[in-house]
Amino acid sequence: MGKVDRPGKGESRLCLPRDYTVVDTETTGLSSETCGLIEVGALRVRSGQVTDTFSTLIRPPWREVLRGGEWTEGYVDDFIQNLTGIDDEMLENAPLPEDALPQVEAFLGEDLILGHNVGFDMAFLYDSFQKYLGRPCKNDSLDHLRIAKKLLPEMPHHRLGDVAEALGVSYQGAHRALADCWITYRCYEKLREKALSQGTEEDFLRLFEKKRPPKYPGVPGHPFYKKRLAFAGELKSLPRAKAAELVLRAGGRVEKEVSGKTDFLVVAVPGDKALPGKQGGPAILPEGAFLKLLGKV
């Protein structure tokens, strides 16, 4: 699916704010274009402290849903009901989107919105505002998931429950919008403290800068100058990263895998002479031959 164009959408930001509004949504499904909001929760935070809360159920359109393995009519299917605890009876008396969303908009104001995987929530808010209010949700946003991934890189998964467990934050009541807001708020404040214990906010932001490999002028006339090399296996005499750096300094290019344009394939086997490649493939360089051409032996 291509990227959805949302004119007037707020910007995604990176920062460690003290004033913001935490938002979480519960929905009838994953697509904001075909599914709808059933709950919005929010916490207004000022100077790191929660100063106000907001929560509302929202009655989505009646539709076909899967229940007990059969299709029937309702508001939410079995999966959403089991996940959130929100059922048709609760939604029957909930306000309609056109009545609930102006309250959501008023609570958000122009605040920066913080959420875990916030792009999901912002897509639903934007599309719902546009559909029922005739205007977009323009708030900038900050993704708590990006912060967690950067500050907790050792974790294999960064779902909100995983992050909460790692930080010692209670996950009780999860999958209801306001409860998830409180969990996200407590996790964020701990992550913010962790980030600032390691340096300034500017230091934290530098963690997100893409590191570009250094550019070397190369050595014209070197055997590897303007040549493409690939490595098969780890070398015994020096780390592959160091070997790759030496190739770059000579003016060569290191490829992740062999292609039709590869000139040399470096293999971790004994030998100090280059071998012709098979069927017009790259020349084979045993480790000794590679080091010899580098001038290391």
Secondary structure, 3 states (H helix, E strand, C coil): CCCCCCCCCCCEECCCCCCEEEEEEEECCCCCCCCCEEEEEEEEEECCEEEEEEEEECCCCCEEEEECCEEEEECCCHHHHHHHCCCHHHHHCCCCHHHHHHHHHHHHCCCCEEECCHHHHHHHHHHHHHHHHCCCCCCCEEEHHHHHHHHCCCCCCCCHHHHHHHHCCCCCCCCCHHHHHHHHHHHHHHHHHHHHHCCCHHHHHHCCCCCCCCCCCCCCCCCCCCCEEEEECCCCCCCHHHHHHHHHHHCCEEECCCCCCCCEEEECCCCCCCECCHHHCCEEEEHHHHHHHHCCC
